[in-house]
Amino acid sequence: MILFGYLNVWLFLSIVRQITGVSYNQPKLCANATWSQTAITFANSTMVGTNPYGMFVNTNNSVYVADRANSRVQIWLNNSIIVTSTISDGLNTPNSLFITHNSDIYVDNGYANYRVDKWGFNSTSSVPTMYMCGQCNGLFIDINNMLYCSMYNYHEVVSKSLDTRLNIWNIVGGTGTAGSTSVTLNNPWGIFVDSNLNLYVADYGNSRIQKFASGQLNGTTIVTGAIALLWPTSVILDADGYLFIIDNGNNRIVGSGSYGYR
């Protein structure tokens, strides 16, 4: 069973206090925070297709979903249950997306077009931002304006500066060959880069979370205590640096806190 059609854990952390300096919603939670066991559905398969992978919630609590089945991006403004706008021009089965401070939208368009596209704020058309050799199952832009892409089928994470038009990208995690060592990945999925430029990777095929310090290709495995992960697809950090992981194979979300993992 696929957990919520692979929707990223952003939605579960979309409420409350936001941190300046980043475009994504990163709330500060109480140490003993709990969530209702009954979810509220605001979008079904008619709106977001079957098995959508990518989701983003910005600091205004607007929700963006990459609708793979219908090759489009659906957008809901804060507190709205009606789709506010749709982006579809030239997209083919988008897996992931990221939205910046100024509402520029970066979308994986690698299925047949082998690139990442950018829609400027209020734009009706896109421009290529990075050409790839495959799809990005995860996209992220760090505080230094570096664009990261996790290439699931190529077992690596790459990055490119958005301050240059040159299509030059560097490997920041993995070797291009599947493996389970500290320098290899196996089908990397969701990614997150913190303010210290540490890269976190949901290493799907190895059922682990890998952390790569800035500039280092030798990763360390995040220990989740007695909780064993199975095929994780997303990892994020809250305002206090605690991890939240979509443990896809176990149909749950795992979170860390001052009392450990739960």
TAVEN-V343063 format. One line per field, one symbol per residue. burial: b if it has 9 or more other ideal C-beta (glycine too) atoms within 8 Angstrom, else e. Layout:
burial->???
//
This chain:
burial->eebebbbbbbbebbeeeeeeebbbbbbebeeeeeeeeeeeeeeeeebbbebbbbbbbbeebbbbbbbbbebbbbbbeeeeeeeeeebbebbbbbbbbbbbeeebbbbbbbbebebbbbbeeeeeebebbbebebbbbbbbbbeebbbbbbbbebbbbbbbbbeeeeeebebbbbbeeebeeebbbbbbbbbbbbeebbbbbbbbbbbbbbbbeeeeeebebbebeebebbbbbbbbbbbeebbbbbbbbeeebbbbbeeebe
//
